[in-house]
Amino acid sequence: MSTTVETVSAAARTAPAAVIVAIDGPSGTGKSSTSKAVAAQLGLSYLDTGAQYRAITWWMLNNGIDVQNAAEIATAAAKPVIVSGTDPSAPTITVDGEDASGPIRTQEVTSKVSAVSAVPEVRALITELQRSIATEAERGIVVEGRDIGTTVLPDADIKIFLTASPEARAARRSGEVKGSDLTATREALIKRDAADSGRKTSPLAKAGDAVEVDTTDLTLTQVIECVVTLVGEKQAAK
């Protein structure tokens, strides 16, 4: 009996502590790629909160909701059922049982998501969903978004805010979309930043206790290594 207790205790001492990691920042900073890689390396779950807002926006567009009408959006917000898979190697998202991983990445959704996500009723519903997913992640989770450290998970074990110059971000985004115009991409990113930072409900902002990482002159590998080190230090200290 004592041997069993000693074995369990030893395992508990050597297993990495479960942590909740909040990674925020604007588009094009390497947030998604970094978050997925960090979660995979550390054996954590992963949640792309932006995909959830894209999913509800896609549903609104498909169901004839006027996405410029906040009252209409608020009334419809609770209707779609959004389910997020949290495996970092193969994250999934469905809306009413339908795979939405491809459709939510269209330009139409991209251009409308800020308006939909600014509606308080939408944010309240999605925030509740995000918190429940984070709470249920037994091994810990990396949650990426724009208001995770400030609003969704203010008690996260570690908060990281990724930044990069508009030029670097535009270059990365243009590289992801063939034939895209660099100048137009840069302008779209700046417009999105203004919308996300200026909204009244849960704006894009750096939490006061977040570690800021400027990715402008870093490779993706370097950013991942930096974040893995920060999380590892937090796990060791728990």
Beta strands, then each sheet from edge to edge (+ up, - down):
strand 1: 19-24
strand 2: 45-48
strand 3: 82-85
strand 4: 92-95
strand 5: 98-99
strand 6: 140-145
strand 7: 158-163
strand 8: 211-214
sheet 1: 2+ 6+ 1+ 7+ 8+
sheet 2: 3+ 4- 5+
end
